[in-house]
Amino acid sequence: MAKQSDGIASIKRHAFTDHTFEPHSEMNPNRIYMDYNATTPLEPEVIQAVSEALRDAWGNPSSTYIAGAKAKALINQSRDNVARMVGGKAEDIIFTSGGTEANNLVLHTAIEHFRRNCGAAEQVDGHQNGTNSLPHIITSNVEHDSVKLVAEHLQKDGKADVTFVPVSKVTARVEVEDIIAAVRPNTCLISIMLANNETGVIMPVQEICQRIKSLNKQHDRLRILLHTDAAQALGKIRVDVCELGVDYLTIVGHKFYGPRIGALYTNSPGTRTPLYPMLFGGGQERNFRPGTENTPMIAGLGKAAEMVASNLSDYESHMRSTKLYLEERLKAIFEDKIHFNSHYPGSDILPNTCNVSILGPTLQGWRVLSNCTRLLASVGAACHSDSGNRPSHILLSCGVPSEVAANALRLSVGRGTTKADVDAVVEDLRETVHLLEEMD
């Protein structure tokens, strides 16, 4: 393997100087991208894998002739690579269009599993076990919309009861005891993200799974299924499904330098762990997710997963040191005007995520970013970028005061971010803050 520093320099040149990756359609090579939690560029090796698949593996993977067999072999190899990245088996991986579909599939499965089994569960002691007719889902109040809005939709349509457990305003984590306290006899699913996309806080998923598995050993209740959306964690920290103890784990390619497709890890789908399709068609993906496979994107996802499995330690170390340098430079320049919205006592944080507010009445995040000449970043989740200038509900839920949350900038560094980039971004912020304060 080439030295990591060489790879980082290569990525930097490839991603920005050559304009193959142009965030927000910016053509100015002086722009510095720090929104890697929103999306990442494709690694050159991933682009090559996609291109080769487009050229050589164009056949239908269900066909037996050479082009089809080549496509099938590529898909099988990618399934192995994705499984290896998360510590699972190849047969546990179901390819999807992305994280949103994977999350929807899990919630749909939990509701269907409850429906098919609730009759037996409700008759355990003559309808006196406290179970009502609706399945109950537990999640947190800081989940991605592809979990949050699905749960709200199920609740609104009368198909499920949902408890949104609030995160602690001290640790910004959902606390294990609060999850346990929310469990009911009719609880069928607990879905807690592995790491938050805005604060970078890592959730205690392993501890939650350990406690729930003890409850599941009680013979008078339906098994509670366990899911984590690992979109923000993969490619940044070690993720092992066996250590976590989850039944389902959501995988999103474009968060770890892969293409915009995804996968769902399911622990022995259809046997040990239920999985019910939302789509019906030609039987692909063992009928769990039918539709002719998107071979080039699957090949790209497999290559991106392979790179994570091989290089994670280097990636994590580089991002952590770069983020720490960023925080040091921000503190040195802005001193007591800085508030880190990603620092919480007792909580582990993603190695690349710095959520920060520069305090001042005219320094709202959107205003700062719109006046920066070099920095490309966001004030929160990219999917909320059209929600106006309201403070992030995630930060408010974590106990950040409204006037501080309004000034938030989410700075997320990547594999190719350098200390020179950090210096340029901090100087850009210093000049922008000076300009806005002068205008006041």
N, C-alpha and C positions, 0 to 999 in steps of 0.2 A: 504494500500500500504506500502511496506517496505520502510525504510528510503533510500533516494536516495544514500547516501554514501555507504550503504550496497550493493545496486544494482550495483553501479559503480565498487566496489571491485569484485563483483561476475562476472561481465562482463569481467573485466580485467583478472581474473584467467581463465575464460572460453575461452577467445579469444586468449590468448597468451601462458600461462603456459602449458595448455593442448594440444596445437597445433591444436585445431579444426579450428582455423583461422590462416593461414600461408601466410601472404602477400609475394608476389614475391617468393614463395616456400622456404622461409627462415625457417630452422629448429631450429635456435638458439633462445632460449627463452629470451636472453638478447637483442634481437632486439626490438626496440620501434617504433610502427607504428604511423605515423602522416600524413596519406594520405587519410583521411576520406572523402574528397571531391571527390576522385576517386571512392571509394567503401567502404562499411561498412560490418562488419561481421553480421551474423544473430544473433538476440537475441535468447537466449535459449528457450523462449516461442514461438518464431517463428518457430524454428526447431521442437519443439513439435507439433505445429499446422500442419506443413507440414507432419511430420511423421504419425500423426493420420489420416490425410486425405489420405495418401498413403495406409494406412492399412484398414481404415473403409469406405472411400468414393470413392472407386475405380470404381463405376458404372458410366455409361454414364449419365450426368445430364439431358439429354433429355428423359431418360427412366423412367417408372413409378414404377418399383419395388424398393425394400427398398434401395439397394446400390445407385441406381440412384437418388432416392428422397433425400437421405442423402447428396449426392454431390450437388444437386440443392439447398438444404437448406444452406449448407456451403457457396456456391457462393452468395446467397442472403444476408447472414449475413456479408460476406466480403464487398459486395457492400454498405451495410449500414455503415459499419465501415469506409470505404474509403470516402464516402460522408460526414460523420460526421467530419472527419479530415479536410476537406476543406470548410465546411459550406454549402454544397450543398444537393441535394436530391438523394436518391438511384437511381432513374431512370435517373439521369444525368451522371452516371458513366458507361463508356465503357471500359472493360478490353482489354489490348493490350499486345503484346510481350515485350514492353518496351517503353522508352521515344522516341526513334528514330521512331518507328512506329506511335506513337501518333502525333509527330510533322509532319511527312509526311502526315498523315491523314488530319490534319488541312490545310496544304497548298494545298493539292489535292482538298479538299472541297471548299476552297476559289476560286480556278480557275474554278471548275465545276459550282459553284454558279453563278459566273460572266458570264460564257458561257451561262447558261440557262436563264439569266436575262438581258444580255447586249442589246439584240435586243430592248426590251421595253425602257431601259434606254437611248439608243442612239437616240430614236425617240422623246425624250421629246420636243426638239425645232428644229426639222428638221436637226439632225446631227450637230447642231451648238453649242452644249454644251461643246465642248472641249474633249469629250470622244473619245479615239481611240479604235481600235479593240482588243487591248491586255489588260488584267487585270493588275493592278498595285499593287505591294506588298511593304510595308515599313517594314524594320527591322533595326537592329543596326549592327555596324561593329565589335561587340564583342560577337555575338551569338555562341552557340554551333554548331558544324558542322552539326548536324541533322536538323538544320534550315538553316544555311548558305549555305551548299552545295546543299540542295534541291532548294533553291531560285536561286542559280547560275545555276543549271541544267535547271530550268524552263526558265531562261533568255537566256541561250545558245541555247536552243531548240526553241526559238521564241514563247514560250507559255505564257510569262509574262514579264512585265517590273518590275524591282526591284530597289528600292532606299535603299542603305545601309547608314543609317544616322550615322555619326561619333559621338562617345562619346566625351564629353568635356575633354580637356586635363588638366582641373583644377579639376573637380569633378569626373571624370571617369564615369559619368552617361550620358545616352542619355537624352538630355534636351527636355522638353515638347514642347517648342516653335519651336525647330528644327523639331520635328515630325509633328507638325501642318503645318509648312511651306512646308513640303514635300508632303502634301496631294494634290491629283489631282482629277478631276471628275471621273476618272476610278479606283481610289484606292478601292481595295476590301478587303484588310487584313492588319492589323498592328500586327506584332509579335515581342514582346520585352520580353526578359528573366526577371524573377523576381529578380534574384541575379546572379552575375557573378561568375563562377566557379574558376577563378584565383585570382581576386582581392577581392571577397566577397562583392563588392559594390551592394547595393540594388537599383533597378531602380524605377523611379516614375510611376509605372504602373497605380496606382489608378488615379493620376492626368491626365495621358494620356487618360484613359477611360472616365473620366468626360468630357474632352474637345471634344473628338470624338463623344460622345453621343449627344452633342449639335449640331454638324455638321449633325449627322444622322437624326435629326428632320427636316432637310430641305427636302422637298418633291420632289425636282428635282434631287435627286441623289440616286444611289444604296447604300444600307447600308454597312458601313465599319465594317467588322468583327474584333474582338479583341481577341488576343491570348497571353498567357504568358506561357513560359516554367518554371515551378516552381521546377525543379529537385533539385537545390541546396538549396532552401528555406525550403522545407518541412522537418519537424523534427528539425528545428533550430530556426525558427521564426514563429509567428502566420500567418496563411494563411487563408483568408476567401474570397471566390469567390464573395459573394454578396458585400462586402466592396470594393473589387478591381474593380468590374464592368465588368469582362471579360466574353466573350462568351465561351472561351475554356481555359483549364488549363491542362498542362501536368504533370503527376505524375510518378515518377520513384522509384520503391521499393528499389533498392539496395543502394540508397542514405540515407535511414532512417532505416537501419537495417532489411530490408525485402529482399525477393528474387528478382532475376533479371527478373521481369516482370514489367508492368506498367499499367497505366490507363489514359483515357482522360476524364476530366470533360467537358461536353457540356451542356449549359443551355437549357434544354428541347429539346433534340436532335430530329431533324426531324420535329419539330413544330415551336417553337420560333426561334431556331437556326438551320441552315442547317447542315447536316452531310451526306456525300456521301461515300459509301464504296469503298475501293480500292480492296477488295477481294470479291468473290462470292462463296457461298457454301450452307451449310445446314441451314442457317437462325439463327444461334446462335447470341447472343448479339443484338437481334432485327434486324438482318440483317446488322447492321452497321459494325460488325467485325465477320463474320462467321468462323466456325472451332470449333471442339469439345473442350470445355473449359478445361484449364489446372488446374483442381481442386486443387491439392496440392499447387501449387504456388499461386493461388488466395487465398487460405486459409491462407497462410503465409503472403501475402500482407495485408489481412484484419486484421490479428493479429498485424502486425507492425503498421498499421494505428491506430488501437485501442490503442496501447501503446503510440503513439504520442499524440492522443487526450487526454489521461488521464494524461500524465506526461510531457507535453511540457515545462511547466514553470520550472520544475526541470532540464530537459535536457539543456534548454537554459541558465539558471543561472550557471550551472556547466561549460558548455563549455566557456561561457563568462569569468568567473573568471579564468579558466585555461589559456585561450588565453592571457588575460591581464598579468597574471603572466609570461607567456612565453615571452611576449614583454618586460616586466620589466627586466627579467634576461638577455635577449639579449642586451638590452641597457646598463646594468651594466657591462657586459663582454666586449662588442665590442665598446662601447661609440660612437665616431663620425665615426666609420667605418660601421655603420648600416644605411641602408635606407629602410624604410617601404614602399613597393609598394602597400600597402592596406590602406594607410591613405590619405584621400582626404578631403579638407575643405567642410563642408556642406553635406557630404554624409554619410548615415548610412551603416554599414558593418555587414556582418554575424557574429554571436557571436563566431564562431569557426575558422575563416580563418585569417592567418597571412602570407602575402606574403612579403618576406624580402630579401634584397641583402646585403651581406657582401662585402664591397668595397675593391678591390685590383686586380692587373693585372693577378694574377694566381688563382683567386677565383671564376671562372665560376661555375654556379650551378651544372652542370653535374659532374665537377671535384670534387667539395666538397662532393657531395653525394656518388660518387664512392669510396671515401677514408674514409667515415664515417664507424665506426665499429658497431654502434648501431642504428642510425637513418634510418628509412625507410620513404622516402617522394618523392616528384617529383619536377620538375622545372616548371611544368604547368599542363595543362590538360593531363590526362592519354592517351587519344586518340591521342595525338600528341607526345607520348614518342619516336616514331621512326622517328621523323622529323629532327634528327641530333642535332647539338649544336647551332642552330640559336636562337636568342632571341625571346621570345614570342611575336607574333603579337598583342596579347591582351594588354600586357604592353606597347608596342610601341604606340598603338592606344590611350592609356591613358596618354601619354606624358612622360613616363619613358625613359630617355636617353638609347641609345643602349648598352653602356658599363655597365650601371647599370642593365638593363634588362637581360643581359647575365649572371649575377651573381645571378639571382633570385632563391629562394627556396620557394615553396608553402608548408607551414606547416599548416595542418588542423587537429585540435584536435577532439576527439570524446567523447562520454558519459563516457568512461572508462579511459580517460587520466588523470593521477594524477600529482600533483606537483613534486613528485619524478621522474616521467617520464620526466617532463620538465627539472629538474636539470640534469638528465643524458644526455639528448639530447643537452643541452647547453654546457655541459662539452665536449661531443663528438665533437661538432662543434668547440669549442675552441682548442682542441687538433688537429683537422684536419686542421684548418686554420694555426696554428703554424707550422705543418708539411709542408704544401704547401708553406708557405712563406719561410721556411728554405731551401726548394728545389730550390727556385727561384735563 
